Amino acid sequence: MRREAVSSSNIESIGYDEESMTLEVEFRSGMIYQYFDVPFGIHEQLMGASSHGEFLASQVKGTYRYARI
């Protein structure tokens, strides 16, 4: 999946696949997580958030299934 670099203290890049509704987040630590069944609107809001990390923690983590890859 192609990811876009973001300006964040904890997140390196974020990608999204519309067909599978999969959000992929690469952290600065090198860990990569995929979140499943994430609506496109959530991805748009994440990319536009003033704090990507805060948005991810409050709107994605604990809400969508995920896997570390």
PQR file with spaces between the fields and no chain letter, atoms N, CA, C, O and H, PARSE charges and radii, in Angstrom:
ATOM       1  N    MET     1       0.842   -1.170    0.000 -0.4000 1.5000
ATOM       2  CA   MET     1       0.000    0.000    0.000 -0.0000 2.0000
ATOM       3  C    MET     1       0.894    1.243    0.000  0.5500 1.7000
ATOM       4  O    MET     1       1.894    1.301    0.716 -0.5500 1.4000
ATOM       5  N    ARG     2       0.532    2.198   -0.784 -0.4000 1.5000
ATOM       6  CA   ARG     2       1.281    3.458   -0.844 -0.0000 2.0000
ATOM       7  C    ARG     2       0.871    4.338    0.326  0.5500 1.7000
ATOM       8  O    ARG     2      -0.316    4.562    0.564 -0.5500 1.4000
ATOM       9  H    ARG     2      -0.280    2.151   -1.365  0.4000 1.0000
ATOM      10  N    ARG     3       1.860    4.831    1.051 -0.4000 1.5000
ATOM      11  CA   ARG     3       1.597    5.694    2.205 -0.0000 2.0000
ATOM      12  C    ARG     3       2.140    7.090    1.934  0.5500 1.7000
ATOM      13  O    ARG     3       3.084    7.267    1.164 -0.5500 1.4000
ATOM      14  H    ARG     3       2.824    4.649    0.858  0.4000 1.0000
ATOM      15  N    GLU     4       1.530    8.069    2.576 -0.4000 1.5000
ATOM      16  CA   GLU     4       1.945    9.462    2.459 -0.0000 2.0000
ATOM      17  C    GLU     4       2.605    9.894    3.766  0.5500 1.7000
ATOM      18  O    GLU     4       2.055    9.688    4.848 -0.5500 1.4000
ATOM      19  H    GLU     4       0.764    7.925    3.202  0.4000 1.0000
ATOM      20  N    ALA     5       3.778   10.490    3.656 -0.4000 1.5000
ATOM      21  CA   ALA     5       4.480   10.984    4.845 -0.0000 2.0000
ATOM      22  C    ALA     5       3.649   12.098    5.491  0.5500 1.7000
ATOM      23  O    ALA     5       3.040   12.914    4.800 -0.5500 1.4000
ATOM      24  H    ALA     5       4.225   10.657    2.778  0.4000 1.0000
ATOM      25  N    VAL     6       3.638   12.115    6.823 -0.4000 1.5000
ATOM      26  CA   VAL     6       2.909   13.144    7.560 -0.0000 2.0000
ATOM      27  C    VAL     6       3.841   13.799    8.573  0.5500 1.7000
ATOM      28  O    VAL     6       4.862   13.234    8.965 -0.5500 1.4000
ATOM      29  H    VAL     6       4.133   11.451    7.384  0.4000 1.0000
ATOM      30  N    SER     7       3.463   14.997    8.981 -0.4000 1.5000
ATOM      31  CA   SER     7       4.224   15.722    9.995 -0.0000 2.0000
ATOM      32  C    SER     7       3.646   15.370   11.354  0.5500 1.7000
ATOM      33  O    SER     7       2.604   15.889   11.754 -0.5500 1.4000
ATOM      34  H    SER     7       2.634   15.456    8.663  0.4000 1.0000
ATOM      35  N    SER     8       4.335   14.480   12.059 -0.4000 1.5000
ATOM      36  CA   SER     8       3.843   13.988   13.338 -0.0000 2.0000
ATOM      37  C    SER     8       5.036   13.523   14.168  0.5500 1.7000
ATOM      38  O    SER     8       6.025   13.031   13.624 -0.5500 1.4000
ATOM      39  H    SER     8       5.182   14.058   11.733  0.4000 1.0000
ATOM      40  N    SER     9       4.940   13.679   15.469 -0.4000 1.5000
ATOM      41  CA   SER     9       6.039   13.240   16.324 -0.0000 2.0000
ATOM      42  C    SER     9       6.083   11.723   16.467  0.5500 1.7000
ATOM      43  O    SER     9       7.123   11.168   16.821 -0.5500 1.4000
ATOM      44  H    SER     9       4.137   14.079   15.911  0.4000 1.0000
ATOM      45  N    ASN    10       4.969   11.045   16.196 -0.4000 1.5000
ATOM      46  CA   ASN    10       4.889    9.606   16.419 -0.0000 2.0000
ATOM      47  C    ASN    10       4.596    8.805   15.149  0.5500 1.7000
ATOM      48  O    ASN    10       4.907    7.615   15.092 -0.5500 1.4000
ATOM      49  H    ASN    10       4.125   11.496   15.908  0.4000 1.0000
ATOM      50  N    ILE    11       4.003    9.436   14.131 -0.4000 1.5000
ATOM      51  CA   ILE    11       3.584    8.730   12.918 -0.0000 2.0000
ATOM      52  C    ILE    11       4.461    9.161   11.753  0.5500 1.7000
ATOM      53  O    ILE    11       4.658   10.353   11.516 -0.5500 1.4000
ATOM      54  H    ILE    11       3.751   10.402   14.178  0.4000 1.0000
ATOM      55  N    GLU    12       4.984    8.182   11.030 -0.4000 1.5000
ATOM      56  CA   GLU    12       5.834    8.438    9.866 -0.0000 2.0000
ATOM      57  C    GLU    12       4.996    8.656    8.609  0.5500 1.7000
ATOM      58  O    GLU    12       5.199    9.625    7.878 -0.5500 1.4000
ATOM      59  H    GLU    12       4.824    7.213   11.222  0.4000 1.0000
ATOM      60  N    SER    13       4.034    7.729    8.362 -0.4000 1.5000
ATOM      61  CA   SER    13       3.239    7.811    7.137 -0.0000 2.0000
ATOM      62  C    SER    13       1.898    7.114    7.324  0.5500 1.7000
ATOM      63  O    SER    13       1.718    6.281    8.212 -0.5500 1.4000
ATOM      64  H    SER    13       3.869    6.942    8.956  0.4000 1.0000
ATOM      65  N    ILE    14       0.956    7.491    6.444 -0.4000 1.5000
ATOM      66  CA   ILE    14      -0.409    6.961    6.500 -0.0000 2.0000
ATOM      67  C    ILE    14      -0.841    6.611    5.084  0.5500 1.7000
ATOM      68  O    ILE    14      -0.623    7.381    4.148 -0.5500 1.4000
ATOM      69  H    ILE    14       1.103    8.168    5.723  0.4000 1.0000
ATOM      70  N    GLY    15      -1.457    5.443    4.936 -0.4000 1.5000
ATOM      71  CA   GLY    15      -1.992    5.029    3.647 -0.0000 2.0000
ATOM      72  C    GLY    15      -3.428    4.563    3.802  0.5500 1.7000
ATOM      73  O    GLY    15      -3.889    4.269    4.905 -0.5500 1.4000
ATOM      74  H    GLY    15      -1.634    4.818    5.696  0.4000 1.0000
ATOM      75  N    TYR    16      -4.130    4.500    2.671 -0.4000 1.5000
ATOM      76  CA   TYR    16      -5.523    4.045    2.702 -0.0000 2.0000
ATOM      77  C    TYR    16      -5.847    3.366    1.399  0.5500 1.7000
ATOM      78  O    TYR    16      -5.498    3.859    0.326 -0.5500 1.4000
ATOM      79  H    TYR    16      -3.756    4.739    1.775  0.4000 1.0000
ATOM      80  N    ASP    17      -6.521    2.223    1.489 -0.4000 1.5000
ATOM      81  CA   ASP    17      -7.005    1.502    0.316 -0.0000 2.0000
ATOM      82  C    ASP    17      -8.523    1.564    0.330  0.5500 1.7000
ATOM      83  O    ASP    17      -9.167    0.959    1.188 -0.5500 1.4000
ATOM      84  H    ASP    17      -6.805    1.823    2.360  0.4000 1.0000
ATOM      85  N    GLU    18      -9.102    2.302   -0.630 -0.4000 1.5000
ATOM      86  CA   GLU    18     -10.555    2.491   -0.657 -0.0000 2.0000
ATOM      87  C    GLU    18     -11.310    1.187   -0.879  0.5500 1.7000
ATOM      88  O    GLU    18     -12.355    0.961   -0.269 -0.5500 1.4000
ATOM      89  H    GLU    18      -8.579    2.792   -1.327  0.4000 1.0000
ATOM      90  N    GLU    19     -10.790    0.337   -1.743 -0.4000 1.5000
ATOM      91  CA   GLU    19     -11.494   -0.905   -2.085 -0.0000 2.0000
ATOM      92  C    GLU    19     -11.695   -1.801   -0.864  0.5500 1.7000
ATOM      93  O    GLU    19     -12.783   -2.336   -0.652 -0.5500 1.4000
ATOM      94  H    GLU    19      -9.942    0.521   -2.239  0.4000 1.0000
ATOM      95  N    SER    20     -10.641   -1.962   -0.064 -0.4000 1.5000
ATOM      96  CA   SER    20     -10.736   -2.840    1.106 -0.0000 2.0000
ATOM      97  C    SER    20     -11.055   -2.070    2.385  0.5500 1.7000
ATOM      98  O    SER    20     -11.264   -2.667    3.441 -0.5500 1.4000
ATOM      99  H    SER    20      -9.756   -1.528   -0.237  0.4000 1.0000
ATOM     100  N    MET    21     -11.091   -0.722    2.281 -0.4000 1.5000
ATOM     101  CA   MET    21     -11.340    0.140    3.437 -0.0000 2.0000
ATOM     102  C    MET    21     -10.314   -0.111    4.545  0.5500 1.7000
ATOM     103  O    MET    21     -10.652   -0.186    5.726 -0.5500 1.4000
ATOM     104  H    MET    21     -10.921   -0.237    1.423  0.4000 1.0000
ATOM     105  N    THR    22      -9.045   -0.239    4.124 -0.4000 1.5000
ATOM     106  CA   THR    22      -7.954   -0.501    5.062 -0.0000 2.0000
ATOM     107  C    THR    22      -7.101    0.745    5.230  0.5500 1.7000
ATOM     108  O    THR    22      -6.620    1.325    4.257 -0.5500 1.4000
ATOM     109  H    THR    22      -8.771   -0.179    3.165  0.4000 1.0000
ATOM     110  N    LEU    23      -6.924    1.141    6.474 -0.4000 1.5000
ATOM     111  CA   LEU    23      -6.065    2.256    6.838 -0.0000 2.0000
ATOM     112  C    LEU    23      -4.749    1.676    7.336  0.5500 1.7000
ATOM     113  O    LEU    23      -4.748    0.788    8.189 -0.5500 1.4000
ATOM     114  H    LEU    23      -7.315    0.669    7.264  0.4000 1.0000
ATOM     115  N    GLU    24      -3.636    2.164    6.818 -0.4000 1.5000
ATOM     116  CA   GLU    24      -2.331    1.655    7.219 -0.0000 2.0000
ATOM     117  C    GLU    24      -1.516    2.792    7.814  0.5500 1.7000
ATOM     118  O    GLU    24      -1.397    3.862    7.217 -0.5500 1.4000
ATOM     119  H    GLU    24      -3.637    2.885    6.126  0.4000 1.0000
ATOM     120  N    VAL    25      -0.960    2.555    8.988 -0.4000 1.5000
ATOM     121  CA   VAL    25      -0.199    3.582    9.698 -0.0000 2.0000
ATOM     122  C    VAL    25       1.183    3.044   10.022  0.5500 1.7000
ATOM     123  O    VAL    25       1.325    1.999   10.657 -0.5500 1.4000
ATOM     124  H    VAL    25      -1.057    1.686    9.473  0.4000 1.0000
ATOM     125  N    GLU    26       2.202    3.771    9.577 -0.4000 1.5000
ATOM     126  CA   GLU    26       3.588    3.443    9.904 -0.0000 2.0000
ATOM     127  C    GLU    26       4.040    4.422   10.982  0.5500 1.7000
ATOM     128  O    GLU    26       3.999    5.637   10.793 -0.5500 1.4000
ATOM     129  H    GLU    26       2.088    4.620    9.061  0.4000 1.0000
ATOM     130  N    PHE    27       4.467    3.879   12.103 -0.4000 1.5000
ATOM     131  CA   PHE    27       4.940    4.708   13.207 -0.0000 2.0000
ATOM     132  C    PHE    27       6.440    4.949   13.074  0.5500 1.7000
ATOM     133  O    PHE    27       7.139    4.187   12.406 -0.5500 1.4000
ATOM     134  H    PHE    27       4.500    2.891   12.256  0.4000 1.0000
ATOM     135  N    ARG    28       6.917    5.978   13.693 -0.4000 1.5000
ATOM     136  CA   ARG    28       8.347    6.314   13.632 -0.0000 2.0000
ATOM     137  C    ARG    28       9.215    5.194   14.202  0.5500 1.7000
ATOM     138  O    ARG    28      10.395    5.093   13.868 -0.5500 1.4000
ATOM     139  H    ARG    28       6.350    6.597   14.235  0.4000 1.0000
ATOM     140  N    SER    29       8.642    4.361   15.053 -0.4000 1.5000
ATOM     141  CA   SER    29       9.364    3.220   15.624 -0.0000 2.0000
ATOM     142  C    SER    29       9.621    2.127   14.588  0.5500 1.7000
ATOM     143  O    SER    29      10.412    1.213   14.819 -0.5500 1.4000
ATOM     144  H    SER    29       7.683    4.443   15.325  0.4000 1.0000
ATOM     145  N    GLY    30       8.930    2.234   13.426 -0.4000 1.5000
ATOM     146  CA   GLY    30       9.062    1.220   12.389 -0.0000 2.0000
ATOM     147  C    GLY    30       7.900    0.242   12.355  0.5500 1.7000
ATOM     148  O    GLY    30       7.750   -0.511   11.393 -0.5500 1.4000
ATOM     149  H    GLY    30       8.287    2.977   13.239  0.4000 1.0000
ATOM     150  N    MET    31       7.073    0.246   13.401 -0.4000 1.5000
ATOM     151  CA   MET    31       5.910   -0.646   13.420 -0.0000 2.0000
ATOM     152  C    MET    31       4.861   -0.151   12.428  0.5500 1.7000
ATOM     153  O    MET    31       4.671    1.052   12.247 -0.5500 1.4000
ATOM     154  H    MET    31       7.194    0.858   14.182  0.4000 1.0000
ATOM     155  N    ILE    32       4.187   -1.102   11.795 -0.4000 1.5000
ATOM     156  CA   ILE    32       3.121   -0.781   10.845 -0.0000 2.0000
ATOM     157  C    ILE    32       1.860   -1.513   11.290  0.5500 1.7000
ATOM     158  O    ILE    32       1.881   -2.714   11.562 -0.5500 1.4000
ATOM     159  H    ILE    32       4.341   -2.079   11.942  0.4000 1.0000
ATOM     160  N    TYR    33       0.773   -0.769   11.356 -0.4000 1.5000
ATOM     161  CA   TYR    33      -0.527   -1.329   11.718 -0.0000 2.0000
ATOM     162  C    TYR    33      -1.521   -1.088   10.599  0.5500 1.7000
ATOM     163  O    TYR    33      -1.505   -0.040    9.953 -0.5500 1.4000
ATOM     164  H    TYR    33       0.757    0.206   11.135  0.4000 1.0000
ATOM     165  N    GLN    34      -2.388   -2.070   10.373 -0.4000 1.5000
ATOM     166  CA   GLN    34      -3.502   -1.915    9.457 -0.0000 2.0000
ATOM     167  C    GLN    34      -4.793   -1.964   10.264  0.5500 1.7000
ATOM     168  O    GLN    34      -4.979   -2.832   11.117 -0.5500 1.4000
ATOM     169  H    GLN    34      -2.401   -2.921   10.898  0.4000 1.0000
ATOM     170  N    TYR    35      -5.676   -1.018    9.976 -0.4000 1.5000
ATOM     171  CA   TYR    35      -6.996   -0.936   10.612 -0.0000 2.0000
ATOM     172  C    TYR    35      -8.024   -1.230    9.529  0.5500 1.7000
ATOM     173  O    TYR    35      -7.951   -0.687    8.427 -0.5500 1.4000
ATOM     174  H    TYR    35      -5.524   -0.314    9.282  0.4000 1.0000
ATOM     175  N    PHE    36      -8.982   -2.093    9.851 -0.4000 1.5000
ATOM     176  CA   PHE    36      -9.903   -2.614    8.843 -0.0000 2.0000
ATOM     177  C    PHE    36     -11.295   -2.004    8.943  0.5500 1.7000
ATOM     178  O    PHE    36     -11.748   -1.604   10.016 -0.5500 1.4000
ATOM     179  H    PHE    36      -9.041   -2.535   10.746  0.4000 1.0000
ATOM     180  N    ASP    37     -11.968   -1.945    7.774 -0.4000 1.5000
ATOM     181  CA   ASP    37     -13.338   -1.431    7.662 -0.0000 2.0000
ATOM     182  C    ASP    37     -13.443    0.028    8.106  0.5500 1.7000
ATOM     183  O    ASP    37     -14.432    0.433    8.718 -0.5500 1.4000
ATOM     184  H    ASP    37     -11.599   -2.270    6.903  0.4000 1.0000
ATOM     185  N    VAL    38     -12.416    0.801    7.792 -0.4000 1.5000
ATOM     186  CA   VAL    38     -12.384    2.215    8.148 -0.0000 2.0000
ATOM     187  C    VAL    38     -13.002    3.017    7.004  0.5500 1.7000
ATOM     188  O    VAL    38     -12.512    2.941    5.877 -0.5500 1.4000
ATOM     189  H    VAL    38     -11.613    0.472    7.295  0.4000 1.0000
ATOM     190  N    PRO    39     -14.052    3.775    7.258 -0.5600 1.5000
ATOM     191  CA   PRO    39     -14.669    4.580    6.192  0.2800 2.0000
ATOM     192  C    PRO    39     -13.690    5.621    5.636  0.5500 1.7000
ATOM     193  O    PRO    39     -12.812    6.109    6.347 -0.5500 1.4000
ATOM     194  N    PHE    40     -13.860    5.944    4.367 -0.4000 1.5000
ATOM     195  CA   PHE    40     -12.985    6.914    3.711 -0.0000 2.0000
ATOM     196  C    PHE    40     -13.001    8.252    4.444  0.5500 1.7000
ATOM     197  O    PHE    40     -11.971    8.920    4.534 -0.5500 1.4000
ATOM     198  H    PHE    40     -14.573    5.548    3.790  0.4000 1.0000
ATOM     199  N    GLY    41     -14.142    8.642    4.960 -0.4000 1.5000
ATOM     200  CA   GLY    41     -14.251    9.909    5.679 -0.0000 2.0000
ATOM     201  C    GLY    41     -13.336    9.978    6.894  0.5500 1.7000
ATOM     202  O    GLY    41     -12.801   11.041    7.208 -0.5500 1.4000
ATOM     203  H    GLY    41     -14.979    8.099    4.887  0.4000 1.0000
ATOM     204  N    ILE    42     -13.155    8.862    7.573 -0.4000 1.5000
ATOM     205  CA   ILE    42     -12.252    8.829    8.723 -0.0000 2.0000
ATOM     206  C    ILE    42     -10.818    9.055    8.257  0.5500 1.7000
ATOM     207  O    ILE    42     -10.052    9.772    8.901 -0.5500 1.4000
ATOM     208  H    ILE    42     -13.589    7.998    7.318  0.4000 1.0000
ATOM     209  N    HIS    43     -10.464    8.440    7.141 -0.4000 1.5000
ATOM     210  CA   HIS    43      -9.124    8.660    6.580 -0.0000 2.0000
ATOM     211  C    HIS    43      -8.931   10.134    6.239  0.5500 1.7000
ATOM     212  O    HIS    43      -7.892   10.711    6.559 -0.5500 1.4000
ATOM     213  H    HIS    43     -11.086    7.858    6.618  0.4000 1.0000
ATOM     214  N    GLU    44      -9.918   10.745    5.594 -0.4000 1.5000
ATOM     215  CA   GLU    44      -9.825   12.167    5.241 -0.0000 2.0000
ATOM     216  C    GLU    44      -9.656   13.037    6.489  0.5500 1.7000
ATOM     217  O    GLU    44      -8.838   13.957    6.508 -0.5500 1.4000
ATOM     218  H    GLU    44     -10.761   10.276    5.333  0.4000 1.0000
ATOM     219  N    GLN    45     -10.427   12.742    7.515 -0.4000 1.5000
ATOM     220  CA   GLN    45     -10.336   13.511    8.756 -0.0000 2.0000
ATOM     221  C    GLN    45      -8.974   13.324    9.417  0.5500 1.7000
ATOM     222  O    GLN    45      -8.401   14.278    9.943 -0.5500 1.4000
ATOM     223  H    GLN    45     -11.092   11.995    7.500  0.4000 1.0000
ATOM     224  N    LEU    46      -8.459   12.103    9.391 -0.4000 1.5000
ATOM     225  CA   LEU    46      -7.142   11.832    9.962 -0.0000 2.0000
ATOM     226  C    LEU    46      -6.067   12.639    9.242  0.5500 1.7000
ATOM     227  O    LEU    46      -5.202   13.243    9.877 -0.5500 1.4000
ATOM     228  H    LEU    46      -8.925   11.328    8.964  0.4000 1.0000
ATOM     229  N    MET    47      -6.130   12.644    7.913 -0.4000 1.5000
ATOM     230  CA   MET    47      -5.118   13.360    7.144 -0.0000 2.0000
ATOM     231  C    MET    47      -5.214   14.873    7.363  0.5500 1.7000
ATOM     232  O    MET    47      -4.210   15.577    7.254 -0.5500 1.4000
ATOM     233  H    MET    47      -6.833   12.154    7.397  0.4000 1.0000
ATOM     234  N    GLY    48      -6.401   15.371    7.668 -0.4000 1.5000
ATOM     235  CA   GLY    48      -6.586   16.795    7.870 -0.0000 2.0000
ATOM     236  C    GLY    48      -6.491   17.247    9.313  0.5500 1.7000
ATOM     237  O    GLY    48      -6.585   18.439    9.603 -0.5500 1.4000
ATOM     238  H    GLY    48      -7.216   14.800    7.757  0.4000 1.0000
ATOM     239  N    ALA    49      -6.305   16.302   10.217 -0.4000 1.5000
ATOM     240  CA   ALA    49      -6.275   16.630   11.649 -0.0000 2.0000
ATOM     241  C    ALA    49      -5.032   17.435   12.009  0.5500 1.7000
ATOM     242  O    ALA    49      -3.962   17.235   11.435 -0.5500 1.4000
ATOM     243  H    ALA    49      -6.228   15.333    9.981  0.4000 1.0000
ATOM     244  N    SER    50      -5.186   18.345   12.964 -0.4000 1.5000
ATOM     245  CA   SER    50      -4.030   19.125   13.418 -0.0000 2.0000
ATOM     246  C    SER    50      -3.037   18.234   14.162  0.5500 1.7000
ATOM     247  O    SER    50      -1.838   18.510   14.175 -0.5500 1.4000
ATOM     248  H    SER    50      -6.055   18.508   13.430  0.4000 1.0000
ATOM     249  N    SER    51      -3.542   17.157   14.784 -0.4000 1.5000
ATOM     250  CA   SER    51      -2.681   16.166   15.423 -0.0000 2.0000
ATOM     251  C    SER    51      -3.105   14.784   14.940  0.5500 1.7000
ATOM     252  O    SER    51      -4.148   14.269   15.341 -0.5500 1.4000
ATOM     253  H    SER    51      -4.516   16.932   14.773  0.4000 1.0000
ATOM     254  N    HIS    52      -2.294   14.195   14.083 -0.4000 1.5000
ATOM     255  CA   HIS    52      -2.614   12.861   13.548 -0.0000 2.0000
ATOM     256  C    HIS    52      -2.664   11.831   14.672  0.5500 1.7000
ATOM     257  O    HIS    52      -3.537   10.964   14.689 -0.5500 1.4000
ATOM     258  H    HIS    52      -1.446   14.613   13.757  0.4000 1.0000
ATOM     259  N    GLY    53      -1.732   11.929   15.602 -0.4000 1.5000
ATOM     260  CA   GLY    53      -1.671   10.973   16.706 -0.0000 2.0000
ATOM     261  C    GLY    53      -2.889   11.044   17.606  0.5500 1.7000
ATOM     262  O    GLY    53      -3.436   10.013   17.997 -0.5500 1.4000
ATOM     263  H    GLY    53      -1.022   12.634   15.589  0.4000 1.0000
ATOM     264  N    GLU    54      -3.317   12.252   17.938 -0.4000 1.5000
ATOM     265  CA   GLU    54      -4.498   12.413   18.793 -0.0000 2.0000
ATOM     266  C    GLU    54      -5.750   11.906   18.099  0.5500 1.7000
ATOM     267  O    GLU    54      -6.589   11.256   18.723 -0.5500 1.4000
ATOM     268  H    GLU    54      -2.872   13.090   17.620  0.4000 1.0000
ATOM     269  N    PHE    55      -5.881   12.203   16.802 -0.4000 1.5000
ATOM     270  CA   PHE    55      -7.046   11.732   16.058 -0.0000 2.0000
ATOM     271  C    PHE    55      -7.053   10.209   16.001  0.5500 1.7000
ATOM     272  O    PHE    55      -8.088    9.577   16.214 -0.5500 1.4000
ATOM     273  H    PHE    55      -5.199   12.731   16.296  0.4000 1.0000
ATOM     274  N    LEU    56      -5.891    9.621   15.711 -0.4000 1.5000
ATOM     275  CA   LEU    56      -5.798    8.159   15.638 -0.0000 2.0000
ATOM     276  C    LEU    56      -6.201    7.540   16.969  0.5500 1.7000
ATOM     277  O    LEU    56      -6.954    6.567   17.004 -0.5500 1.4000
ATOM     278  H    LEU    56      -5.050   10.134   15.537  0.4000 1.0000
ATOM     279  N    ALA    57      -5.703    8.102   18.059 -0.4000 1.5000
ATOM     280  CA   ALA    57      -5.989    7.556   19.390 -0.0000 2.0000
ATOM     281  C    ALA    57      -7.469    7.689   19.756  0.5500 1.7000
ATOM     282  O    ALA    57      -8.030    6.789   20.381 -0.5500 1.4000
ATOM     283  H    ALA    57      -5.091    8.893   18.031  0.4000 1.0000
ATOM     284  N    SER    58      -8.100    8.786   19.379 -0.4000 1.5000
ATOM     285  CA   SER    58      -9.476    9.020   19.807 -0.0000 2.0000
ATOM     286  C    SER    58     -10.534    8.474   18.857  0.5500 1.7000
ATOM     287  O    SER    58     -11.642    8.157   19.287 -0.5500 1.4000
ATOM     288  H    SER    58      -7.644    9.517   18.872  0.4000 1.0000
ATOM     289  N    GLN    59     -10.207    8.360   17.562 -0.4000 1.5000
ATOM     290  CA   GLN    59     -11.232    7.986   16.581 -0.0000 2.0000
ATOM     291  C    GLN    59     -11.014    6.625   15.907  0.5500 1.7000
ATOM     292  O    GLN    59     -11.940    6.078   15.308 -0.5500 1.4000
ATOM     293  H    GLN    59      -9.306    8.617   17.212  0.4000 1.0000
ATOM     294  N    VAL    60      -9.808    6.084   16.001 -0.4000 1.5000
ATOM     295  CA   VAL    60      -9.506    4.842   15.277 -0.0000 2.0000
ATOM     296  C    VAL    60      -9.181    3.700   16.239  0.5500 1.7000
ATOM     297  O    VAL    60      -9.813    2.644   16.191 -0.5500 1.4000
ATOM     298  H    VAL    60      -9.056    6.528   16.488  0.4000 1.0000
ATOM     299  N    LYS    61      -8.208    3.912   17.102 -0.4000 1.5000
ATOM     300  CA   LYS    61      -7.820    2.859   18.048 -0.0000 2.0000
ATOM     301  C    LYS    61      -8.995    2.521   18.955  0.5500 1.7000
ATOM     302  O    LYS    61      -9.663    3.408   19.485 -0.5500 1.4000
ATOM     303  H    LYS    61      -7.695    4.769   17.141  0.4000 1.0000
ATOM     304  N    GLY    62      -9.232    1.243   19.121 -0.4000 1.5000
ATOM     305  CA   GLY    62     -10.338    0.803   19.982 -0.0000 2.0000
ATOM     306  C    GLY    62     -11.676    0.776   19.279  0.5500 1.7000
ATOM     307  O    GLY    62     -12.661    0.288   19.832 -0.5500 1.4000
ATOM     308  H    GLY    62      -8.689    0.523   18.691  0.4000 1.0000
ATOM     309  N    THR    63     -11.720    1.301   18.054 -0.4000 1.5000
ATOM     310  CA   THR    63     -12.977    1.329   17.294 -0.0000 2.0000
ATOM     311  C    THR    63     -12.944    0.322   16.144  0.5500 1.7000
ATOM     312  O    THR    63     -13.943   -0.340   15.864 -0.5500 1.4000
ATOM     313  H    THR    63     -10.919    1.698   17.605  0.4000 1.0000
ATOM     314  N    TYR    64     -11.801    0.211   15.485 -0.4000 1.5000
ATOM     315  CA   TYR    64     -11.675   -0.654   14.291 -0.0000 2.0000
ATOM     316  C    TYR    64     -10.724   -1.807   14.588  0.5500 1.7000
ATOM     317  O    TYR    64      -9.757   -1.673   15.338 -0.5500 1.4000
ATOM     318  H    TYR    64     -10.989    0.749   15.713  0.4000 1.0000
ATOM     319  N    ARG    65     -11.039   -2.949   13.966 -0.4000 1.5000
ATOM     320  CA   ARG    65     -10.155   -4.103   14.057 -0.0000 2.0000
ATOM     321  C    ARG    65      -8.807   -3.737   13.464  0.5500 1.7000
ATOM     322  O    ARG    65      -8.734   -2.907   12.557 -0.5500 1.4000
ATOM     323  H    ARG    65     -11.824   -3.058   13.357  0.4000 1.0000
ATOM     324  N    TYR    66      -7.748   -4.342   13.960 -0.4000 1.5000
ATOM     325  CA   TYR    66      -6.420   -4.008   13.454 -0.0000 2.0000
ATOM     326  C    TYR    66      -5.513   -5.216   13.511  0.5500 1.7000
ATOM     327  O    TYR    66      -5.812   -6.217   14.162 -0.5500 1.4000
ATOM     328  H    TYR    66      -7.808   -5.016   14.696  0.4000 1.0000
ATOM     329  N    ALA    67      -4.393   -5.096   12.811 -0.4000 1.5000
ATOM     330  CA   ALA    67      -3.345   -6.106   12.859 -0.0000 2.0000
ATOM     331  C    ALA    67      -2.016   -5.412   12.675  0.5500 1.7000
ATOM     332  O    ALA    67      -1.899   -4.465   11.898 -0.5500 1.4000
ATOM     333  H    ALA    67      -4.150   -4.283   12.282  0.4000 1.0000
ATOM     334  N    ARG    68      -1.020   -5.885   13.391 -0.4000 1.5000
ATOM     335  CA   ARG    68       0.345   -5.387   13.186 -0.0000 2.0000
ATOM     336  C    ARG    68       0.945   -6.199   12.063  0.5500 1.7000
ATOM     337  O    ARG    68       0.835   -7.425   12.057 -0.5500 1.4000
ATOM     338  H    ARG    68      -1.115   -6.654   14.022  0.4000 1.0000
ATOM     339  N    ILE    69       1.579   -5.537   11.114 -0.4000 1.5000
ATOM     340  CA   ILE    69       2.158   -6.268    9.989 -0.0000 2.0000
ATOM     341  C    ILE    69       3.666   -6.081    9.945  0.5500 1.7000
ATOM     342  O    ILE    69       4.331   -6.624    9.062 -0.5500 1.4000
ATOM     343  H    ILE    69       1.668   -4.541   11.119  0.4000 1.0000
